[in-house]
Amino acid sequence: MNVVVWGVPSESPVALLLNALRDRNAEVTVLHPRRFAEQTVDVRVEAGELRGRIVDQGRSIDVRTVGGVYVRPIEPELLPELTGLPADHPQRRRARAVFEGLRAFSETAPSAADVRVANRLSSMASNMSKPFQAQTIRRHGFDTPETLLTDDPEEASEFLAAHPGAIYKSASGIRSIVSPFDPDADGERLRRIRWCPVQFQENVRGRDVRVHVIGDETYAAAVTSEATDYRYARAQTGEDATLSAFALPEDIVERCMSLATDLDLPFAGVDLKLADDGRVVCFEVNPSPGYPWYETAAGLPISDAIARWLMAAR
């Protein structure tokens, strides 16, 4: 059974997974987004069954032989080869056509052919709106921070006065550095939010825990850091955050798995805070986790778990 990895092989999450798949002697097909000129996708559903072929560098793969797909591509418009080309350039049109063909395959494969996909791009879309995703998070018994999403400076000022030490960050899936609001440094900039809504949240105190869900397995890492955003701990505090494997209570494990299932994310990174006041707060669910730091620093076998899950189809 073939495992398709759609992504850039030098990117660390993809590279770790490829190593894990090869360690398990998996048959692997790597679909590099930059090789679009050498790729053809001809996939269709006939009588409820998936049919067709994917061609890459002259190698033809019958989609019926595919059991698992790992999805971490980049949009065609971001490819270096296409920078500066007009939208109707033949190369851009071909790259987009290949991208859409592979998207259609990965979207259809789970239902039409019982293929395991981590994760479908449509399922990843829940993270494009943090407030939207928070509604699902709350349904699974997690607390969420007191939050305000606004473009009104006066409304923001009232929230910040009611929540001393509050933080601000992006409301979308675009990565931003979580930062505490500083009245002296940020007060004058507050009026700018009229042109760009900003998400403000209470600053929840406690221990950060990242939980990786892979199918019916979970791997948790506890974080030790004084930083507001431990990913940027050195810049914020002068010291790197440290990670360690962490045993979560079983009820929290079950909630994390249920939440990932509800979001249709077989592979998910759940960001928790075990708050000092006893709450279990969930900030977000990452639909395409950059897991290598957690694997290497906390000794968690995440890439092997992904490989095993992808290889277990059918």
C-alpha positions in Angstrom: 0.0 0.0 0.0 1.3 3.4 -1.0 1.6 6.4 1.3 1.5 9.7 -0.5 3.3 12.7 1.1 2.2 16.0 -0.5 4.6 18.6 0.7 8.2 20.0 0.6 10.5 17.1 1.7 13.1 19.4 3.2 10.6 21.0 5.6 11.2 19.5 9.0 7.7 18.0 9.7 7.7 16.3 6.3 11.3 15.2 6.6 10.7 13.6 10.0 7.7 11.8 8.7 9.5 10.5 5.6 12.3 9.1 7.8 9.7 7.4 10.0 7.9 5.9 6.9 11.2 4.6 5.5 12.2 3.1 8.8 9.0 1.1 8.5 9.7 0.1 4.9 6.7 1.9 3.6 6.2 2.5 -0.1 6.2 6.3 -0.3 5.4 8.7 -3.0 6.5 12.3 -2.4 4.6 15.0 -4.3 6.8 18.0 -4.2 4.8 21.2 -4.9 7.7 22.6 -7.0 7.6 19.7 -9.4 4.1 20.7 -10.8 5.5 20.7 -14.4 6.2 17.0 -14.1 3.0 16.0 -12.4 -0.4 15.0 -13.8 -3.5 14.3 -11.8 -6.4 12.3 -13.4 -8.7 11.2 -10.6 -12.5 10.6 -10.7 -15.2 8.8 -8.9 -17.0 6.1 -10.9 -19.9 4.2 -9.5 -19.0 5.4 -6.0 -15.3 4.2 -6.4 -12.2 6.2 -6.8 -10.3 5.7 -10.0 -7.4 7.3 -11.8 -3.7 7.9 -11.7 -1.2 10.5 -10.4 1.9 10.9 -12.4 5.1 12.4 -10.9 8.4 12.5 -12.7 7.3 9.8 -15.1 6.2 7.5 -12.3 2.5 6.6 -12.5 0.5 5.7 -9.3 -2.9 4.0 -9.4 -4.9 5.8 -6.8 -6.4 2.5 -5.8 -3.0 1.5 -4.3 -2.9 4.6 -2.0 -3.7 3.9 1.6 -2.6 7.1 3.3 -2.0 10.7 2.4 -0.1 13.4 4.5 -1.1 16.9 3.4 1.2 19.8 4.0 1.5 21.6 0.6 2.1 25.3 -0.2 -0.1 27.4 -2.4 1.1 27.6 -6.0 1.2 31.4 -5.9 4.0 31.1 -3.2 6.3 28.9 -5.4 9.6 30.7 -6.2 9.3 29.6 -9.9 6.0 31.6 -10.2 7.0 34.8 -8.5 6.2 37.8 -10.7 4.4 35.8 -13.4 1.0 37.1 -14.4 -2.0 35.3 -13.2 -2.9 33.8 -16.6 0.7 32.6 -17.3 0.6 28.9 -18.5 3.0 27.8 -15.7 0.7 29.4 -13.0 -2.4 27.8 -14.6 -0.7 24.4 -14.6 0.5 24.7 -11.0 -3.0 25.6 -9.9 -4.5 22.8 -11.9 -2.2 20.2 -10.3 -2.9 21.7 -6.8 -6.6 21.5 -7.3 -6.4 18.0 -8.7 -4.5 16.8 -5.6 -6.8 18.7 -3.4 -9.8 16.9 -5.0 -8.1 13.6 -4.5 -7.3 14.1 -0.9 -10.8 15.5 -0.2 -12.5 12.5 -1.9 -10.3 9.7 -0.9 -11.5 9.1 2.7 -15.1 8.5 1.8 -14.6 7.0 -1.7 -11.7 4.7 -1.0 -11.3 4.5 2.8 -7.9 6.3 2.5 -6.5 7.9 5.6 -5.8 11.6 5.1 -4.0 13.8 7.6 -5.5 16.3 7.0 -8.0 17.4 4.4 -7.6 21.0 3.5 -11.3 21.6 4.0 -11.0 20.4 7.6 -8.0 22.6 8.2 -10.2 25.6 7.4 -11.7 25.7 10.9 -8.5 27.3 12.2 -8.9 30.3 9.8 -11.2 31.8 12.4 -10.2 31.3 16.0 -13.5 32.6 17.3 -15.4 30.1 15.2 -13.2 27.2 16.3 -13.7 28.3 20.0 -17.3 27.4 19.7 -16.4 23.8 18.9 -13.8 23.8 21.7 -16.3 24.8 24.3 -18.7 22.0 23.2 -16.1 19.5 24.3 -15.9 20.8 27.9 -12.9 23.0 27.7 -12.8 26.6 28.9 -11.7 29.3 26.6 -10.2 32.7 27.5 -12.3 35.7 27.9 -12.0 37.2 24.4 -12.8 40.3 22.5 -12.5 40.6 18.7 -13.0 44.2 17.7 -12.1 47.1 15.5 -13.4 49.6 18.1 -10.6 51.3 20.2 -13.1 52.3 22.9 -14.4 48.8 23.2 -10.9 47.5 23.4 -10.0 49.9 26.1 -12.9 48.8 28.2 -11.9 45.2 27.8 -8.2 45.9 28.6 -9.2 47.8 31.8 -11.3 44.9 32.9 -8.5 42.4 32.2 -5.2 43.8 33.4 -2.3 42.1 31.6 -4.4 41.0 28.7 -2.8 39.8 25.5 -3.5 40.4 21.8 -3.0 38.2 18.8 -4.3 37.3 15.3 -7.8 36.1 15.0 -7.0 34.1 11.9 -4.9 31.1 11.1 -1.9 33.3 10.3 0.7 32.9 12.9 1.3 35.9 15.1 3.4 36.4 18.3 1.1 36.4 21.4 2.1 39.6 23.2 0.9 41.4 26.4 -0.7 44.7 25.9 1.5 47.5 27.2 -0.5 50.7 27.8 2.6 52.8 27.4 4.0 51.2 24.3 0.7 50.1 22.6 -1.8 52.8 23.8 -1.2 55.1 20.9 -1.4 52.3 18.4 -4.8 51.2 19.6 -6.7 53.5 17.3 -5.2 51.6 14.3 -7.4 48.6 15.0 -10.2 50.5 13.1 -8.4 49.3 9.9 -7.7 45.8 11.2 -9.7 43.9 13.8 -7.6 42.5 16.7 -8.3 39.7 19.1 -7.7 40.5 22.8 -7.8 37.9 25.5 -7.4 37.6 29.2 -3.9 36.4 30.1 -4.5 33.0 31.6 -1.8 32.0 34.1 -0.7 28.4 34.4 1.2 25.6 32.6 1.2 25.3 28.8 0.6 21.8 27.4 0.7 20.9 23.7 -1.2 17.7 23.0 -0.7 16.0 19.6 -3.6 13.7 18.6 -2.9 11.1 16.0 -5.8 8.8 15.4 -6.6 7.2 18.7 -3.2 8.1 20.3 -2.1 11.3 22.1 1.3 12.6 23.0 1.5 15.6 25.4 4.4 18.0 26.1 4.5 20.3 29.1 6.2 23.7 28.7 8.4 25.4 31.2 8.8 29.1 30.4 8.0 32.6 31.8 7.2 33.9 28.3 3.8 35.0 27.1 4.4 33.1 23.9 6.7 30.2 24.7 7.5 29.7 21.0 9.4 33.0 21.2 10.7 32.6 24.7 14.2 33.7 24.0 13.1 37.0 22.4 10.6 37.7 25.3 12.6 36.5 28.3 16.1 35.8 27.2 15.8 32.1 27.8 14.5 29.2 25.7 11.4 27.3 26.8 12.0 23.7 27.9 9.7 20.8 27.0 9.0 17.5 28.7 6.7 14.6 28.2 3.5 15.0 30.2 0.9 12.5 31.4 -2.5 14.1 31.0 -5.5 12.9 33.1 -7.6 10.5 31.1 -10.7 12.7 30.9 -8.6 15.5 29.3 -7.1 13.0 26.8 -10.6 11.8 25.8 -11.8 15.4 25.4 -8.8 16.2 23.1 -9.5 13.1 21.0 -13.2 13.9 20.8 -12.5 17.5 19.8 -10.1 16.5 17.0 -12.6 14.0 15.7 -15.3 16.6 15.7 -13.1 18.9 13.7 -12.3 16.1 11.3 -8.6 16.3 12.1 -7.0 12.9 12.5 -3.7 14.7 13.2 -4.1 17.8 15.4 -2.1 19.9 17.9 -4.3 21.0 20.8 -3.0 24.0 22.8 -4.0 23.8 26.4 -3.3 25.8 29.5 -3.7 24.1 32.9 -4.7 27.3 34.6 -3.7 28.2 38.2 -7.4 28.7 39.0 -8.2 25.1 38.1 -9.6 25.6 34.6 -8.5 23.6 31.6 -8.3 26.2 28.9 -8.0 25.4 25.2 -6.7 28.2 23.0 -6.9 26.5 19.6 -6.5 23.3 17.6 -3.7 23.5 15.1 -4.7 21.5 11.9 -1.2 21.1 10.5 1.1 21.0 13.6 4.7 21.8 13.3 5.6 19.0 15.7 9.4 18.5 15.3 10.3 20.6 18.3 8.0 18.7 20.6 9.3 15.4 19.2 12.9 16.1 19.6 12.9 18.2 22.8 10.3 16.1 24.7 11.2 12.7 23.3 7.7 12.1 21.8 7.5 9.6 18.9 5.0 11.7 17.0 6.4 11.1 13.5 6.3 7.4 14.0 2.7 7.6 15.2 1.7 9.5 12.1 3.5 6.9 9.9 1.8 4.0 11.7 -1.6 5.7 11.3 -1.1 6.3 7.6 0.1 2.8 7.0 -2.8 1.2 8.9 -5.5 2.0 6.3 -7.8 -0.8 5.0 
